[in-house]
Amino acid sequence: MNDVLPTESYQWEYFEGVLRKLLADYGYHNIRTPILENTALFVRSIGEVTDIVEKEMYTFVDSLNGDSLTLRPEGTAGTLRAVVEHNLLYNATPKLWYMGPMYRHERPQKGRYRQFHQVGVEALGLAGPDIDAEIIAMTADLWRRLGISQYVRLEINSLGNKEERAAHRDALIQYLERHVDILDEDGKRRLYTNPLRVLDTKNPALQEMANAAPKLSDYLGEASRAHYEGWKAMIAALGVEYVENPRLVRGLDYYN
C-alpha cells in the first residue's frame, strides 16, 4: 500500500475532475458504499472458486461479535447490495458510478499495490445491447478527454449466458485434460474449478495450446449472438475501433 503525496495528487485530482464531468454528461449518479462488507457477499457474488475469494481477499473475524468481514476487493458486489437493500430498482433504471480504494492480498505485479483505486459504472434494469455500447463509447470518450487514445486498444469478446458457458466449460475441460502434461501449476489448479481462466494464462509455453482451445464464441446461441453482433454494429457506428480476442475472459461468476 502506498501514500499519494502532493507531488502526485494533482494528477489524481485532474483525473477525478475529468471523470466526474464525463459521468455527469452520460447521466450517471455517484454511490458510495462501505469499504468493509460481510464476507458472504463476495463469496456468493464473485464465486467461491475464483482467485479473488480463494487467495486474495483481506478477511478477518470481528472480535466484538464474531462476524466475518472483508475489505472490498471490487466495487460491483457492494453496489448491487446497496441497490437491493435500498430498493433503487423500484420503477427506475439507475445508472450509478463509484470510485475508491479496493484491496487484494495478492503478490502485486510491478506497478500494482494491495490497496488500489478503481472506478466503475453499473447501469441496471437495461437489457442492452445499446447500454453496453454506450458504456464502451463512454470509455472511449474518457480516453479522448484524457489524451490517451493512441496508447490503448479495445479488445472485445462475448461470455454468452450461463448455459452456453457451461457447454463450453465441458468441452474446454475435455480439451485441457488431453494437454494436462504441459499445464503449469496454475493451470492444473484451475482445470476443474475455473477452466476458463486457463485461457488467460500469461505463460509463454502455454500460448499455442490456449490459442487452439475451444472458443466460447462457437457455443453462443441465437439470442447471445444477436446481442453480440448488434453491440458490435453499434460501437462501430459510433466510430469506436476494436479487436476481437476470443481468449478474453473474466474470472468472476456474475459476468454475463
TAKAZI-V857934 format. One record per residue. N is the residue number from 1. NEAR is the number of other C-alpha atoms within 12 Angstrom. Layout:
[[N,NEAR] [N,NEAR]]
This chain:
[[1,18] [2,13] [3,11] [4,15] [5,11] [6,10] [7,10] [8,13] [9,13] [10,13] [11,15] [12,18] [13,16] [14,15] [15,21] [16,23] [17,17] [18,21] [19,32] [20,26] [21,21] [22,27] [23,31] [24,18] [25,15] [26,24] [27,21] [28,26] [29,24] [30,24] [31,27] [32,24] [33,27] [34,24] [35,26] [36,30] [37,31] [38,27] [39,31] [40,24] [41,28] [42,39] [43,30] [44,19] [45,28] [46,29] [47,24] [48,24] [49,26] [50,28] [51,29] [52,32] [53,32] [54,23] [55,17] [56,27] [57,34] [58,29] [59,27] [60,18] [61,17] [62,15] [63,9] [64,9] [65,9] [66,11] [67,16] [68,22] [69,26] [70,31] [71,35] [72,39] [73,40] [74,39] [75,37] [76,34] [77,36] [78,35] [79,36] [80,32] [81,25] [82,21] [83,26] [84,15] [85,13] [86,12] [87,15] [88,21] [89,20] [90,13] [91,9] [92,14] [93,20] [94,26] [95,30] [96,34] [97,32] [98,33] [99,30] [100,24] [101,26] [102,34] [103,30] [104,29] [105,26] [106,21] [107,16] [108,15] [109,11] [110,7] [111,11] [112,17] [113,20] [114,24] [115,28] [116,27] [117,25] [118,21] [119,26] [120,31] [121,37] [122,31] [123,34] [124,25] [125,18] [126,18] [127,15] [128,23] [129,25] [130,23] [131,26] [132,29] [133,30] [134,31] [135,32] [136,29] [137,29] [138,29] [139,28] [140,29] [141,25] [142,27] [143,23] [144,19] [145,21] [146,22] [147,14] [148,14] [149,17] [150,13] [151,11] [152,17] [153,17] [154,22] [155,18] [156,26] [157,28] [158,36] [159,37] [160,30] [161,25] [162,20] [163,17] [164,25] [165,32] [166,21] [167,24] [168,28] [169,31] [170,25] [171,24] [172,35] [173,29] [174,18] [175,27] [176,34] [177,22] [178,15] [179,22] [180,24] [181,14] [182,20] [183,28] [184,22] [185,15] [186,23] [187,31] [188,22] [189,21] [190,29] [191,29] [192,24] [193,24] [194,34] [195,39] [196,40] [197,31] [198,41] [199,38] [200,26] [201,27] [202,18] [203,18] [204,15] [205,14] [206,25] [207,19] [208,17] [209,29] [210,30] [211,23] [212,17] [213,31] [214,27] [215,30] [216,34] [217,30] [218,23] [219,27] [220,27] [221,22] [222,16] [223,16] [224,28] [225,23] [226,18] [227,27] [228,29] [229,26] [230,22] [231,30] [232,31] [233,20] [234,25] [235,29] [236,20] [237,16] [238,20] [239,17] [240,28] [241,22] [242,23] [243,17] [244,18] [245,20] [246,25] [247,31] [248,25] [249,29] [250,28] [251,28] [252,28] [253,30] [254,20] [255,18] [256,23]]
